[in-house]
Amino acid sequence: MSDLYEVDVLYERSHRMDTVCSTIFWANCALSVLAFWPNTVQRVIICMQMMTAIGHVVLGLVNDCALWFEAESANRKHLIEDAFGVDFTNRRSCGYYNNHFDKSAERFVTNAFESSFFTMNVSEAMILPCLAKTVLALLLFILMLFLQPAGVSISDVTQAVFSAYLVEDAAFLIVFHGKIKAEYERFYESLVGVGVVSRKQMILAMANAQEYECTKAYFKIRLDSGRFEAMNDELSKKWSDIERRVVFNVVDAEAFGAVRSMTTVCHEV
């Protein structure tokens, strides 16, 4: 995956929000430590701690429901644009997907296969840092409970919600990676191991592509753009080797004649 991809503009907005949320997280950690020691501004520190915890959760929800949703919606449309040569988004791309297939259902399925390969590897690399971040938040919450005076305060409740939100994020990432890995393995078995040589196998491959996109939409996991860039060259080389072994040789050509005809007409227009 490389070169020009104008949908990235939408992803960059979401990633900027992620950066803000990350900054708020570390600010909350620092305030949590400062709140352990009695001082003249302790009340102000606790209030700021509560505000950062609430702000992190709210901005995360805004990102999930608005910015990230819009970017993923445009990306799904681009998947169809690239595969069938139509124009839904008026956003250009060149060389984003690395496969040699012409505009067709075969290209659509192979694009999803490639995307699952990259998503599986990048999400795996994100798990340990995410767990470390979650453990740190939980440790600070436990320290707050033990080191402050007896009784439960509003700041305790706020910090508990904040910690629970991070635990949910970590759990979602782990489950998401497992499901994407399963989708990738189904793609690999279907397209490389067995090969698509019949109408039913082609329909199953397209169903796998749809299931992969649904999984991404449900979990709303934002891949780390820095890790993606760092891993892109190595993963692209591995993908090139896999892509060369993809087999499409559908005997029942009539079954997909309509799709191919539609693709040709749309491409010419």
Kinemage of the C-alpha trace (Angstrom):
@kinemage 1
@onewidth
@group {chain A} dominant
@subgroup {mainchain}
@vectorlist {calphas} color= white
{ca met a 1} P 0.000 0.000 0.000
{ca ser a 2} L 1.555 3.270 -1.096
{ca asp a 3} L 1.559 6.373 -3.288
{ca leu a 4} L -1.317 8.846 -3.689
{ca tyr a 5} L -4.436 8.300 -1.574
{ca glu a 6} L -6.638 11.363 -1.037
{ca val a 7} L -8.857 9.612 1.523
{ca asp a 8} L -5.856 10.051 3.840
{ca val a 9} L -7.031 13.651 4.407
{ca leu a 10} L -10.021 12.276 6.337
{ca tyr a 11} L -7.871 9.836 8.287
{ca glu a 12} L -5.441 12.611 9.214
{ca arg a 13} L -8.262 14.536 10.949
{ca ser a 14} L -9.029 11.462 13.037
{ca his a 15} L -5.350 10.859 13.785
{ca arg a 16} L -4.972 14.470 14.950
{ca met a 17} L -7.832 13.854 17.373
{ca asp a 18} L -6.006 10.707 18.531
{ca thr a 19} L -2.940 12.855 19.208
{ca val a 20} L -5.037 15.233 21.318
{ca cys a 21} L -6.487 12.275 23.242
{ca ser a 22} L -2.994 10.857 23.815
{ca thr a 23} L -1.796 14.217 25.145
{ca ile a 24} L -4.789 14.372 27.474
{ca phe a 25} L -4.031 10.835 28.694
{ca trp a 26} L -0.454 11.717 29.687
{ca ala a 27} L -1.636 14.963 31.270
{ca asn a 28} L -4.121 12.947 33.313
{ca cys a 29} L -1.336 10.592 34.422
{ca ala a 30} L 0.829 13.522 35.532
{ca leu a 31} L -2.061 15.143 37.404
{ca ser a 32} L -2.858 11.820 39.087
{ca val a 33} L 0.692 11.656 40.453
{ca leu a 34} L 0.617 15.300 41.607
{ca ala a 35} L -2.704 14.754 43.359
{ca phe a 36} L -1.089 12.213 45.746
{ca trp a 37} L 0.776 14.912 47.675
{ca pro a 38} L -1.129 17.492 49.743
{ca asn a 39} L -0.486 21.052 48.577
{ca thr a 40} L -2.250 24.375 48.273
{ca val a 41} L -3.491 23.708 44.747
{ca gln a 42} L -4.501 20.084 45.257
{ca arg a 43} L -8.176 20.878 44.701
{ca val a 44} L -7.360 22.560 41.382
{ca ile a 45} L -5.232 19.571 40.355
{ca ile a 46} L -8.056 17.142 41.151
{ca cys a 47} L -10.505 19.255 39.135
{ca met a 48} L -8.099 19.308 36.187
{ca gln a 49} L -7.649 15.548 36.532
{ca met a 50} L -11.420 15.048 36.339
{ca met a 51} L -11.669 17.367 33.321
{ca thr a 52} L -8.924 15.513 31.422
{ca ala a 53} L -10.524 12.137 32.153
{ca ile a 54} L -13.946 13.321 30.953
{ca gly a 55} L -12.389 15.128 27.969
{ca his a 56} L -10.539 11.993 26.864
{ca val a 57} L -13.727 9.928 26.867
{ca val a 58} L -15.835 12.595 25.108
{ca leu a 59} L -13.273 13.334 22.384
{ca gly a 60} L -12.801 9.600 21.840
{ca leu a 61} L -16.537 9.202 21.268
{ca val a 62} L -16.596 12.175 18.865
{ca asn a 63} L -13.740 10.613 16.935
{ca asp a 64} L -15.450 7.204 16.769
{ca cys a 65} L -18.867 8.510 15.784
{ca ala a 66} L -17.898 11.337 13.424
{ca leu a 67} L -14.316 11.706 12.171
{ca trp a 68} L -13.356 8.032 12.003
{ca phe a 69} L -16.765 7.004 10.665
{ca glu a 70} L -16.475 9.473 7.779
{ca ala a 71} L -12.947 8.294 6.928
{ca glu a 72} L -13.918 4.614 6.981
{ca ser a 73} L -17.029 5.302 4.893
{ca ala a 74} L -14.905 7.009 2.235
{ca asn a 75} L -12.392 4.159 2.370
{ca arg a 76} L -15.108 1.539 1.751
{ca lys a 77} L -16.362 3.528 -1.230
{ca his a 78} L -12.818 3.810 -2.547
{ca leu a 79} L -12.450 0.025 -2.316
{ca ile a 80} L -15.344 -0.262 -4.783
{ca glu a 81} L -14.027 2.636 -6.907
{ca asp a 82} L -10.641 1.006 -7.285
{ca ala a 83} L -12.089 -2.432 -8.038
{ca phe a 84} L -14.778 -1.462 -10.567
{ca gly a 85} L -13.587 1.856 -12.018
{ca val a 86} L -16.488 3.995 -10.771
{ca asp a 87} L -16.383 7.388 -9.006
{ca phe a 88} L -18.249 7.814 -5.690
{ca thr a 89} L -16.059 10.184 -3.689
{ca asn a 90} L -14.208 12.433 -6.175
{ca arg a 91} L -11.015 11.505 -4.309
{ca arg a 92} L -8.054 10.319 -6.370
{ca ser a 93} L -5.655 7.508 -5.618
{ca cys a 94} L -2.751 5.914 -7.423
{ca gly a 95} L -0.984 2.722 -6.408
{ca tyr a 96} L -2.716 2.436 -3.034
{ca tyr a 97} L -3.546 -1.231 -3.607
{ca asn a 98} L -0.710 -3.426 -4.824
{ca asn a 99} L -2.243 -6.023 -7.125
{ca his a 100} L -2.161 -6.627 -10.871
{ca phe a 101} L -5.806 -7.512 -11.491
{ca asp a 102} L -7.894 -5.406 -13.881
{ca lys a 103} L -11.097 -3.676 -12.773
{ca ser a 104} L -13.229 -6.631 -11.705
{ca ala a 105} L -14.698 -8.628 -8.848
{ca glu a 106} L -11.306 -10.347 -8.613
{ca arg a 107} L -9.632 -7.010 -7.890
{ca phe a 108} L -12.311 -6.163 -5.297
{ca val a 109} L -11.642 -9.390 -3.376
{ca thr a 110} L -7.856 -9.092 -3.681
{ca asn a 111} L -7.969 -5.485 -2.412
{ca ala a 112} L -9.814 -6.664 0.706
{ca phe a 113} L -7.320 -9.525 1.111
{ca glu a 114} L -4.419 -7.062 0.943
{ca ser a 115} L -6.088 -4.723 3.413
{ca ser a 116} L -6.652 -7.597 5.871
{ca phe a 117} L -2.950 -8.531 5.634
{ca phe a 118} L -1.810 -5.015 6.556
{ca thr a 119} L -4.475 -4.550 9.227
{ca met a 120} L -3.610 -7.873 10.882
{ca asn a 121} L 0.088 -7.040 11.156
{ca val a 122} L -0.241 -3.408 12.255
{ca ser a 123} L -2.928 -4.186 14.858
{ca glu a 124} L -0.706 -6.943 16.292
{ca ala a 125} L 2.135 -4.443 16.722
{ca met a 126} L -0.238 -2.104 18.600
{ca ile a 127} L -1.299 -4.602 21.286
{ca leu a 128} L 1.658 -4.398 23.702
{ca pro a 129} L 1.826 -0.552 23.787
{ca cys a 130} L -1.942 -0.436 24.306
{ca leu a 131} L -1.754 -2.936 27.189
{ca ala a 132} L 1.100 -0.965 28.778
{ca lys a 133} L -0.956 2.229 28.603
{ca thr a 134} L -3.966 0.494 30.157
{ca val a 135} L -1.927 -1.060 32.986
{ca leu a 136} L -0.433 2.360 33.789
{ca ala a 137} L -3.908 3.924 34.038
{ca leu a 138} L -5.114 1.102 36.307
{ca leu a 139} L -2.048 1.367 38.553
{ca leu a 140} L -2.580 5.096 38.988
{ca phe a 141} L -6.240 4.478 39.819
{ca ile a 142} L -5.316 1.835 42.440
{ca leu a 143} L -2.692 4.131 43.966
{ca met a 144} L -5.263 6.903 44.175
{ca leu a 145} L -7.639 4.645 46.089
{ca phe a 146} L -4.995 3.583 48.617
{ca leu a 147} L -3.169 6.862 49.157
{ca gln a 148} L -6.046 9.283 49.494
{ca pro a 149} L -8.251 9.705 52.604
{ca ala a 150} L -11.053 7.222 53.215
{ca gly a 151} L -14.243 7.550 51.204
{ca val a 152} L -15.111 7.670 47.544
{ca ser a 153} L -14.919 11.048 45.819
{ca ile a 154} L -16.153 12.293 42.457
{ca ser a 155} L -12.576 12.171 41.178
{ca asp a 156} L -12.449 8.446 42.050
{ca val a 157} L -15.575 7.790 40.014
{ca thr a 158} L -14.243 9.846 37.101
{ca gln a 159} L -10.901 8.054 37.155
{ca ala a 160} L -12.681 4.691 37.357
{ca val a 161} L -14.714 5.521 34.223
{ca phe a 162} L -11.536 6.696 32.477
{ca ser a 163} L -9.691 3.477 33.378
{ca ala a 164} L -12.633 1.333 32.309
{ca tyr a 165} L -12.718 3.148 28.963
{ca leu a 166} L -9.047 2.299 28.386
{ca val a 167} L -9.582 -1.324 29.436
{ca glu a 168} L -12.411 -1.559 26.909
{ca asp a 169} L -10.147 -0.120 24.197
{ca ala a 170} L -7.453 -2.717 24.952
{ca ala a 171} L -9.977 -5.570 24.977
{ca phe a 172} L -11.478 -4.395 21.683
{ca leu a 173} L -8.029 -4.219 20.069
{ca ile a 174} L -7.151 -7.770 21.125
{ca val a 175} L -10.475 -9.192 19.943
{ca phe a 176} L -10.286 -7.139 16.743
{ca his a 177} L -6.831 -8.512 15.933
{ca gly a 178} L -8.069 -12.063 16.487
{ca lys a 179} L -11.024 -11.593 14.170
{ca ile a 180} L -8.969 -9.860 11.466
{ca lys a 181} L -6.412 -12.666 11.645
{ca ala a 182} L -9.223 -15.178 11.147
{ca glu a 183} L -10.497 -13.169 8.155
{ca tyr a 184} L -6.998 -13.056 6.665
{ca glu a 185} L -6.604 -16.814 7.068
{ca arg a 186} L -9.942 -17.378 5.316
{ca phe a 187} L -8.801 -15.134 2.457
{ca tyr a 188} L -5.485 -16.970 2.242
{ca glu a 189} L -7.089 -20.405 2.193
{ca ser a 190} L -9.660 -19.305 -0.384
{ca leu a 191} L -7.453 -17.308 -2.763
{ca val a 192} L -4.037 -18.935 -2.365
{ca gly a 193} L -4.461 -22.348 -0.771
{ca val a 194} L -7.446 -23.540 -2.816
{ca gly a 195} L -7.831 -20.890 -5.490
{ca val a 196} L -11.107 -19.511 -6.850
{ca val a 197} L -12.170 -21.774 -9.723
{ca ser a 198} L -15.954 -21.807 -9.433
{ca arg a 199} L -18.879 -19.430 -9.108
{ca lys a 200} L -19.625 -20.550 -5.534
{ca gln a 201} L -16.019 -19.995 -4.468
{ca met a 202} L -16.102 -16.506 -5.963
{ca ile a 203} L -19.297 -15.668 -4.091
{ca leu a 204} L -17.718 -16.954 -0.868
{ca ala a 205} L -14.626 -14.819 -1.484
{ca met a 206} L -16.799 -11.718 -1.964
{ca ala a 207} L -18.702 -12.592 1.221
{ca asn a 208} L -15.359 -12.751 3.062
{ca ala a 209} L -14.519 -9.276 1.756
{ca gln a 210} L -17.831 -7.944 3.055
{ca glu a 211} L -17.317 -9.633 6.431
{ca tyr a 212} L -13.868 -8.058 6.734
{ca glu a 213} L -15.247 -4.571 6.106
{ca cys a 214} L -18.056 -5.161 8.619
{ca thr a 215} L -15.534 -6.222 11.268
{ca lys a 216} L -13.522 -3.028 10.771
{ca ala a 217} L -16.667 -0.908 10.930
{ca tyr a 218} L -17.900 -2.536 14.145
{ca phe a 219} L -14.699 -2.363 16.204
{ca lys a 220} L -13.640 1.159 15.114
{ca ile a 221} L -9.964 0.375 15.711
{ca arg a 222} L -7.717 3.143 14.428
{ca leu a 223} L -4.431 1.766 13.154
{ca asp a 224} L -1.345 3.620 14.339
{ca ser a 225} L -0.231 5.646 11.294
{ca gly a 226} L 3.354 5.809 12.587
{ca arg a 227} L 3.587 2.033 12.885
{ca phe a 228} L 1.939 1.637 9.495
{ca glu a 229} L 4.542 3.860 7.840
{ca ala a 230} L 7.385 2.087 9.643
{ca met a 231} L 6.118 -1.361 8.599
{ca asn a 232} L 4.830 -0.469 5.126
{ca asp a 233} L 7.930 -1.317 3.067
{ca glu a 234} L 8.519 -4.676 4.728
{ca leu a 235} L 4.843 -5.656 4.584
{ca ser a 236} L 4.579 -4.537 0.942
{ca lys a 237} L 7.390 -6.923 0.011
{ca lys a 238} L 5.713 -9.802 1.825
{ca trp a 239} L 2.375 -8.949 0.236
{ca ser a 240} L 3.889 -8.941 -3.262
{ca asp a 241} L 4.980 -12.524 -2.740
{ca ile a 242} L 1.516 -13.531 -1.503
{ca glu a 243} L -0.306 -11.663 -4.281
{ca arg a 244} L 1.617 -13.520 -6.988
{ca arg a 245} L 0.143 -16.779 -5.674
{ca val a 246} L -3.501 -15.651 -5.768
{ca val a 247} L -5.504 -17.866 -8.152
{ca phe a 248} L -8.654 -16.798 -10.028
{ca asn a 249} L -9.853 -19.143 -12.743
{ca val a 250} L -13.647 -19.108 -12.564
{ca val a 251} L -14.985 -21.752 -14.958
{ca asp a 252} L -18.538 -20.467 -14.890
{ca ala a 253} L -17.732 -17.166 -16.613
{ca glu a 254} L -21.381 -16.468 -17.370
{ca ala a 255} L -22.069 -16.021 -13.668
{ca phe a 256} L -19.857 -12.936 -13.586
{ca gly a 257} L -20.425 -11.728 -17.132
{ca ala a 258} L -22.874 -9.100 -15.935
{ca val a 259} L -20.425 -7.782 -13.352
{ca arg a 260} L -17.606 -7.618 -15.893
{ca ser a 261} L -19.847 -5.892 -18.453
{ca met a 262} L -20.968 -3.336 -15.891
{ca thr a 263} L -17.338 -2.747 -14.881
{ca thr a 264} L -16.292 -2.159 -18.507
{ca val a 265} L -19.134 0.286 -19.154
{ca cys a 266} L -18.492 2.226 -15.925
{ca his a 267} L -14.768 2.357 -16.663
{ca glu a 268} L -15.332 3.707 -20.151
{ca val a 269} L -17.716 6.356 -18.855
